[in-house]
Amino acid sequence: MIDDVDRIMTVMTVAFDPAFGEAWNRRQVEDALHIGNCHYYLIGEKGQQAVDGASAAGFSLSRTGFQEEELLLLGVSPEFRRNGLGRSLLDQLRLAAATRGAKRLLLEMRRGNPAESLYRSFGFFPIGERRDYYRTASGQRIDAITFTCDIA
Ligand SMILES: CC(C)(COP(=O)(O)OP(=O)(O)OC[C@H]1O[C@@H](n2cnc3c(N)ncnc32)[C@H](O)[C@@H]1OP(=O)(O)O)[C@@H](O)C(=O)NCCC(=O)NCCS
């Protein structure tokens, strides 16, 4: 588990643009995993699950609620992008969430994040927004958009 947090943080450090302040620190990840309703998945560069200390190219972190699963973070190291890993992480999340009883997935995204085209092509659609919810490192305000995706 400590080792897995290391590997999550290795991807976190390179995947998230510091301008948007979206990356979590190690303490936040550890706290989320301690609570017990959060789950993570590490993926290797060839799309396989990265287990037993194998190096990870991406990860997802999600939180289980009543009949829903919220995607908290999705990150793929820049060198491994546009190779289907992000979509594979969503596929895995949908399967795992279904086995935990979820009827839908949820996520919140800053307006303009290029990840939107991945989410939409996967089946997510917007259901709401919070105006000026995020603040960038330079002080700019950006809306948060909430997306959902039904689990068939
Ligand atoms: C979002 C992210 C996880 C996508 O990972 P990925 O492994 O590159 O995604 P995939 O290769 O599975 O992409 C599948 C499809 O989604 C779309 N897509 C993914 N990233 C895209 C981008 N930056 N711009 C436009 N379309 C994109 C494309 O249609 C792509 O298919 P294609 O490559 O055949 O055109 C990755 O870009 C990332 O880590 N971004 C920074 C962190 C972040 O913003 N995470 C989301 C918010 S928590």
The ligand as an SDF file (V2000), in Angstrom:
LIG
                    3D

 48 50  0  0  0  0  0  0  0  0999 V2000
   -6.9280   13.0110  -19.4240 C   0  0  0  0  0  0  0  0  0  0  0  0
   -5.8560   11.9220  -19.5240 C   0  0  0  0  0  0  0  0  0  0  0  0
   -5.9550   11.0250  -18.3050 C   0  0  0  0  0  0  0  0  0  0  0  0
   -6.0960   11.1090  -20.8000 C   0  0  0  0  0  0  0  0  0  0  0  0
   -5.1730   10.0300  -20.8130 O   0  0  0  0  0  0  0  0  0  0  0  0
   -4.7850    9.2780  -22.1930 P   0  0  0  0  0  0  0  0  0  0  0  0
   -4.1560    7.9980  -21.8130 O   0  0  0  0  0  0  0  0  0  0  0  0
   -4.0230   10.1890  -23.0650 O   0  0  0  0  0  0  0  0  0  0  0  0
   -6.2270    9.0330  -22.8400 O   0  0  0  0  0  0  0  0  0  0  0  0
   -6.5650    8.0450  -24.0530 P   0  0  0  0  0  0  0  0  0  0  0  0
   -5.3450    7.7660  -24.8500 O   0  0  0  0  0  0  0  0  0  0  0  0
   -7.3030    6.8750  -23.5140 O   0  0  0  0  0  0  0  0  0  0  0  0
   -7.5660    8.9430  -24.9140 O   0  0  0  0  0  0  0  0  0  0  0  0
   -8.6860    8.3580  -25.5190 C   0  0  0  0  0  0  0  0  0  0  0  0
   -9.3570    9.4250  -26.3760 C   0  0  0  0  0  0  0  0  0  0  0  0
   -9.7490   10.5530  -25.5860 O   0  0  0  0  0  0  0  0  0  0  0  0
   -9.5170   11.7660  -26.3420 C   0  0  0  0  0  0  0  0  0  0  0  0
   -8.4560   12.5360  -25.7270 N   0  0  0  0  0  0  0  0  0  0  0  0
   -7.6430   12.1630  -24.7100 C   0  0  0  0  0  0  0  0  0  0  0  0
   -6.7970   13.1700  -24.3670 N   0  0  0  0  0  0  0  0  0  0  0  0
   -7.0980   14.1990  -25.1930 C   0  0  0  0  0  0  0  0  0  0  0  0
   -6.5710   15.5140  -25.3340 C   0  0  0  0  0  0  0  0  0  0  0  0
   -5.5820   15.9970  -24.5630 N   0  0  0  0  0  0  0  0  0  0  0  0
   -7.0950   16.3010  -26.2850 N   0  0  0  0  0  0  0  0  0  0  0  0
   -8.0890   15.8630  -27.0830 C   0  0  0  0  0  0  0  0  0  0  0  0
   -8.6240   14.6080  -26.9990 N   0  0  0  0  0  0  0  0  0  0  0  0
   -8.1380   13.8120  -26.0610 C   0  0  0  0  0  0  0  0  0  0  0  0
   -9.1390   11.3210  -27.7340 C   0  0  0  0  0  0  0  0  0  0  0  0
  -10.3260   11.1500  -28.4800 O   0  0  0  0  0  0  0  0  0  0  0  0
   -8.4700    9.9900  -27.4690 C   0  0  0  0  0  0  0  0  0  0  0  0
   -8.4960    9.1230  -28.5620 O   0  0  0  0  0  0  0  0  0  0  0  0
   -7.3590    9.2580  -29.7150 P   0  0  0  0  0  0  0  0  0  0  0  0
   -6.0190    9.3420  -29.0300 O   0  0  0  0  0  0  0  0  0  0  0  0
   -7.5560    7.9980  -30.5160 O   0  0  0  0  0  0  0  0  0  0  0  0
   -7.6870   10.5110  -30.4670 O   0  0  0  0  0  0  0  0  0  0  0  0
   -4.4340   12.5530  -19.5910 C   0  0  0  0  0  0  0  0  0  0  0  0
   -4.4070   13.4750  -20.6580 O   0  0  0  0  0  0  0  0  0  0  0  0
   -4.0050   13.2680  -18.3200 C   0  0  0  0  0  0  0  0  0  0  0  0
   -3.4420   12.6520  -17.4190 O   0  0  0  0  0  0  0  0  0  0  0  0
   -4.2460   14.5980  -18.2410 N   0  0  0  0  0  0  0  0  0  0  0  0
   -3.8000   15.4150  -17.1140 C   0  0  0  0  0  0  0  0  0  0  0  0
   -4.5910   15.1360  -15.8620 C   0  0  0  0  0  0  0  0  0  0  0  0
   -6.0590   15.4720  -16.0290 C   0  0  0  0  0  0  0  0  0  0  0  0
   -6.4150   16.5650  -16.4500 O   0  0  0  0  0  0  0  0  0  0  0  0
   -6.9290   14.5070  -15.6600 N   0  0  0  0  0  0  0  0  0  0  0  0
   -8.3710   14.6580  -15.7760 C   0  0  0  0  0  0  0  0  0  0  0  0
   -8.9630   15.4460  -14.6890 C   0  0  0  0  0  0  0  0  0  0  0  0
   -8.8180   14.6610  -13.0970 S   0  0  0  0  0  0  0  0  0  0  0  0
  1  2  1  0
  2  3  1  0
  2  4  1  0
  2 36  1  0
  4  5  1  0
  5  6  1  0
  6  7  2  0
  6  8  1  0
  6  9  1  0
  9 10  1  0
 10 11  2  0
 10 12  1  0
 10 13  1  0
 13 14  1  0
 14 15  1  0
 15 16  1  0
 15 30  1  0
 16 17  1  0
 17 18  1  0
 17 28  1  0
 18 19  1  0
 18 27  1  0
 19 20  2  0
 20 21  1  0
 21 22  1  0
 21 27  2  0
 22 23  1  0
 22 24  2  0
 24 25  1  0
 25 26  2  0
 26 27  1  0
 28 29  1  0
 28 30  1  0
 30 31  1  0
 31 32  1  0
 32 33  2  0
 32 34  1  0
 32 35  1  0
 36 37  1  0
 36 38  1  0
 38 39  2  0
 38 40  1  0
 40 41  1  0
 41 42  1  0
 42 43  1  0
 43 44  2  0
 43 45  1  0
 45 46  1  0
 46 47  1  0
 47 48  1  0
M  END
$$$$
